[in-house]
């Protein structure tokens, strides 16, 4: 170590390049982080079925899936983006479509569809 300099980590000595994230198992080895469902050979319940949902406000139609009460996946297509009045208002105000997190009216429509059983909620 040079006087006046802090010791470098192995990561820094490699120029900042290194492994990021969890280690993956080597071919032929099993991961130690297998969940109970995977170990028991049960199907992955995250493969929830996407259903069409129409916005009660503007009529835009998206595909939505509920993986739990808190986890909702929404797939927008170009036609739905063009029809959505909230997206149009926000784009007119200068926001970029890919950076708009959600449409509150569509979110309410999806939640209502889930309560009515039209969008099934996958079991935990």
C-alpha positions in Angstrom: 0.0 0.0 0.0 1.3 3.4 -0.9 1.4 5.9 1.9 -1.6 8.3 1.8 -3.7 6.0 -0.4 -6.5 3.8 0.8 -6.2 0.1 -0.1 -8.1 -0.9 -3.2 -10.7 -3.6 -3.2 -10.3 -6.6 -5.6 -13.2 -5.1 -7.5 -11.4 -1.8 -8.0 -8.1 -3.6 -8.9 -9.9 -5.3 -11.8 -10.9 -1.9 -13.1 -14.4 -2.1 -11.7 -15.3 -5.2 -13.7 -16.6 -8.1 -11.7 -19.6 -10.2 -10.9 -22.8 -8.3 -10.3 -25.8 -10.0 -8.8 -26.3 -13.6 -7.6 -24.0 -16.4 -8.8 -25.6 -18.8 -11.2 -25.1 -22.6 -10.9 -22.5 -24.2 -13.1 -23.8 -26.8 -15.5 -24.6 -30.0 -13.7 -25.0 -28.2 -10.3 -28.3 -27.3 -8.6 -28.9 -23.9 -7.2 -29.1 -23.7 -3.4 -31.8 -21.0 -3.7 -34.6 -23.2 -5.1 -38.0 -22.3 -3.7 -40.3 -25.0 -2.2 -42.6 -25.0 -5.3 -39.7 -25.6 -7.7 -38.2 -28.3 -5.4 -41.6 -30.1 -5.2 -42.0 -30.0 -9.0 -45.1 -27.7 -8.8 -45.9 -25.4 -11.7 -44.8 -21.8 -11.6 -47.8 -19.9 -10.5 -46.4 -16.6 -11.9 -47.6 -17.7 -15.3 -50.9 -16.0 -14.8 -53.3 -15.6 -17.6 -53.5 -12.2 -19.3 -57.0 -10.9 -19.9 -58.3 -8.0 -21.9 -59.5 -5.1 -19.8 -61.2 -2.0 -21.2 -60.7 1.4 -19.4 -64.0 2.7 -18.0 -63.0 6.3 -18.8 -61.6 6.2 -22.4 -62.2 2.7 -23.7 -58.6 1.8 -24.3 -58.0 -2.0 -24.1 -54.9 -3.6 -22.5 -53.8 -7.1 -21.5 -53.6 -7.4 -17.7 -52.6 -10.2 -15.3 -52.7 -10.2 -11.5 -49.9 -12.2 -9.9 -51.0 -11.1 -6.4 -53.2 -8.4 -5.0 -50.2 -6.0 -5.1 -48.5 -7.2 -8.4 -50.2 -6.4 -11.6 -48.7 -6.6 -15.1 -50.2 -4.5 -17.9 -49.3 -4.8 -21.6 -50.1 -1.7 -23.6 -50.2 -1.8 -27.4 -50.0 1.3 -29.8 -53.8 1.5 -30.2 -54.3 1.6 -26.4 -51.7 4.3 -26.0 -53.3 6.4 -28.7 -56.7 6.0 -27.1 -55.7 6.7 -23.5 -56.8 10.2 -22.5 -54.4 10.3 -19.5 -51.4 9.3 -21.6 -52.4 11.9 -24.2 -52.7 14.7 -21.6 -49.4 13.8 -20.1 -47.6 13.6 -23.4 -49.1 17.0 -24.4 -47.5 18.3 -21.1 -44.1 17.1 -22.3 -43.7 13.7 -20.7 -42.3 10.8 -22.7 -44.7 7.8 -23.1 -42.1 5.2 -21.9 -41.5 7.1 -18.7 -45.2 7.3 -17.8 -45.6 4.7 -15.0 -49.4 4.1 -15.2 -52.8 5.5 -16.1 -54.8 5.8 -12.9 -58.1 5.3 -14.8 -56.9 2.0 -16.3 -55.5 0.9 -12.9 -59.0 1.4 -11.4 -60.6 -0.5 -14.3 -58.1 -3.4 -13.8 -58.8 -3.5 -10.0 -62.6 -3.5 -10.7 -62.2 -6.3 -13.2 -60.2 -8.3 -10.6 -62.9 -7.8 -7.9 -65.5 -9.0 -10.4 -63.5 -12.1 -11.3 -62.7 -11.0 -14.9 -59.0 -10.9 -14.1 -58.0 -13.8 -11.9 -55.6 -13.1 -9.1 -52.9 -15.9 -8.9 -52.6 -17.5 -5.5 -49.6 -16.6 -3.4 
